[in-house]
Amino acid sequence: MAKLKKNILIFTDWYLPAYKAGGPVKSIAALVFYLKDDFNFYIITGNKDVFTTEPHKNIKSNAWQILPNGEQVYYFSDEAFSFKSLSAVLKEISYDAVYLNSFFSKRFTIYPLLQKKLNKLKVPVLLAPRGMLGSGALHLKSKKKNAFINLAKTVGLYKGISWHATSLQEENEIRQVFGNAVPIKTISNLIMPPAAGRIDYSKEPNEVKICFISRIAQKKNLLFALQVLQSIQSGNITFDIYGPAEDEAYVNDCKDLAKQLPANVSVSFKGELQGMEVEQALKNYHLFFLPTLNENFGHAIVEAILNGCIPLLSDATPWRNLQTQNIGWDISLHEKEKFVTAVNEMLQMNQTDFEVKSKAVQQYARLHCLDENTINAYKDLFATLAQ
């Protein structure tokens, strides 16, 4: 007799076909892909992508529908969403555990937690803060965020739940905010493997192709990357920037600085990439530059290294000690000159050296991100949660 599968209910601001939100969407999509044979997934989400006003095409709003991997998804429209309508949708399904894919989301974290506090949601709850409790993330709009956290602690909004961290760094961030006693399970994110391996390793000395693929926002720190390149006066540098504009004023600051860069640095704002376009684009670059203020995981980083780009990162991600392994750089944002040195090293690299380093970083990525043990850890996590 087949084992009865447990039902996992996931709340998330965005889900497929959304892609502009990046990591949070990819995390849940990969989770469903790898665990679909072991659990039934129900997902409650919004009917738009981030930074957009139009609903997704080819989906029904305010109704359940089944997606290709078997997950059942309810796409709420803004007009239809309320605390009352959420309560009604929750009564339509049976679920054994709840997974929250955000910390600050009003509709898809705070409202479900209020449902729990009112005893309308009676199953175990697991919350993944997705890097939102890191110091770099909390520093942005700090007064508003800290006021909310203090109020939430006072009313016990997060009382009685468990936490999912994707790195030891994030585990420590959760404990710094909510104390050492809170239950935390630390398991790295799952990620989909590349559809194809990298073939092109062409690289001439004194030239380097660099990409930035992320939301264009203060947290991702594109302005700092441009300031680094401003200090490099020789060599043929191509810097292509991909990603949606989260903050128009910040984007304009970046574009203004880009115009002031030396003539040897060519900067292009390429717009957004969808789905497989990310993988295809990454294979054209030598260096992936993301001096982020904070990442709990960094899906863009993992995609970059899986596709053979050498990472140049801040030290505010879980991807550390890259220099000692000779597969990239993770550098303090207080040491700008070291970023300049790293770019210059990439400039001088020849094709043979680049191919060796690129293949080494791809092997590192496969070992750390496509691990059967991680998949099994998620199976154990949700099986235990849904008991």
MOJOUR-V295444 format. One line per field, one symbol per residue. psi: psi as a letter, one per 40 degrees, with the letter a starting at -180 (. if undefined). A space follows every 50 residues. Layout:
BEGIN
psi: ???
END
This chain:
BEGIN
psi: hihhhihhhhhidiiheiedebddddddddddddededihhhhhaieiii eiehiiifihifiiihideeihhhhhiddehiddddddddeeihieihhh fidehddedddddddddefeheiihhhhefeeeidddddhfddddddddd ddddefdeheiiihieiddddddddddeieeihhhhhiiiiiiidiihdh fhhiieihhiihhiigiddefdddddddddeheiihhhhhhiiihdhddd ddddddddeeiidehhhhheaiihbeddddddeeidhhhgfidhhdcgdd ddddddeehhhhiiefiegifdddefeahhiheegddddddddddddehi ddddddddddddddddddefhdddddddddddddde.
END
